[in-house]
Amino acid sequence: MKQPSTADFEALAQAPVQAANKKQAILSHLNTYGLPVAIHDLSLFQQSGIMIKDTFANYLAATDFYSTGSFVKLAQGTPLDFQYDIEEGVKQELEKYKDRTSFDLGSFVHEAILEPNLWATVVCEPQASRASHEGLDTLIEFWGNKIGPGRLASLDTGAKTDTKKMWIDQAKEISGLRCVSFKDAVIVAKIYERWMAYQNGYWANILDSAQREVSCYVDGFNDLPVRVRPDGLLFSEQIGVNAIVSVKTTSAASVEQYKRQYMAYGYDIKEAAYQRIVSHVTGREFSTTIMIVLSTCEPFSVGVFILSDLQMEASYSRFTQAMEMGKYCISKNEYPGWEMYAGPEDKGLIDLDIQY
């Protein structure tokens, strides 16, 4: 059956959906109308705050708005963790020295799945030593082919190693390309292959119809300025319910391991924030999350999951509590750390209650 237009589907968009039947509502809609069509005009759904397709760099730069990650730190730790995440410059300084190998792999997987135009700017640089003229000449030839003739002055015969290194670095910058290791490229390619083969590409087609990488900013959500950037949004006109789409990479090799990671990394709080804040911006009820999980661990399994309403009710409670505590700490300008586990008259002496 033909996919209904927005106007034709208005009644169903406004109809209440029984909590326990959201999965069935999605399947029923897809079975009836087939694959969804894309909705390109975001302004149709913006009622409060700002909903915009901007760059991730712009989203990160909007530090006047609190991110969901800060409230995860608060819910899983102490107010000091919250303050450290939102205020202290030492965090940004230390980020420069962290091993970002796993993070970069996850980012590349996200790009391949969600932003293939960005993944197209990634290349595998030849494995060549920058300590030898032979290796440097290999890299010069590689990057020279990438930028084409005339973009950089030719190197003189017998150029020194430092000059060659500088030429290579300039060529990389001019090219606008980024490097990925051969190992990571193989992993990303295999995960992408698994994803495209999952249910014969059925869910890949559904993801293509979603509004992807949309940033939402709200000045006064529960009296705080907040921001979220869900991986995707699917509307009731498309799949029968309004749903957040989250794409997660995981080192877990099994579904059970991923369930543990889901709670350990505070994904439950983030999903609650996505649903609540997007609902606020759009004026529609977003109480469903479709989660695309991609394992970076052999054999690189993939799965599409849906979160139940019972799970989300607990997540809403944790998110709300974290926001209330954050508001209190900000208003009082007090951010206790581990000392909060001591009694009020204990002078910071904490009982270490070890369970055997």
Order of alpha helices (4+ residues) and beta strands (2+ residues): alpha-alpha-beta-alpha-beta-alpha-alpha-alpha-alpha-alpha-beta-alpha-alpha-beta-alpha-alpha-beta-beta-beta-beta-alpha-beta-alpha-alpha-beta-beta-alpha
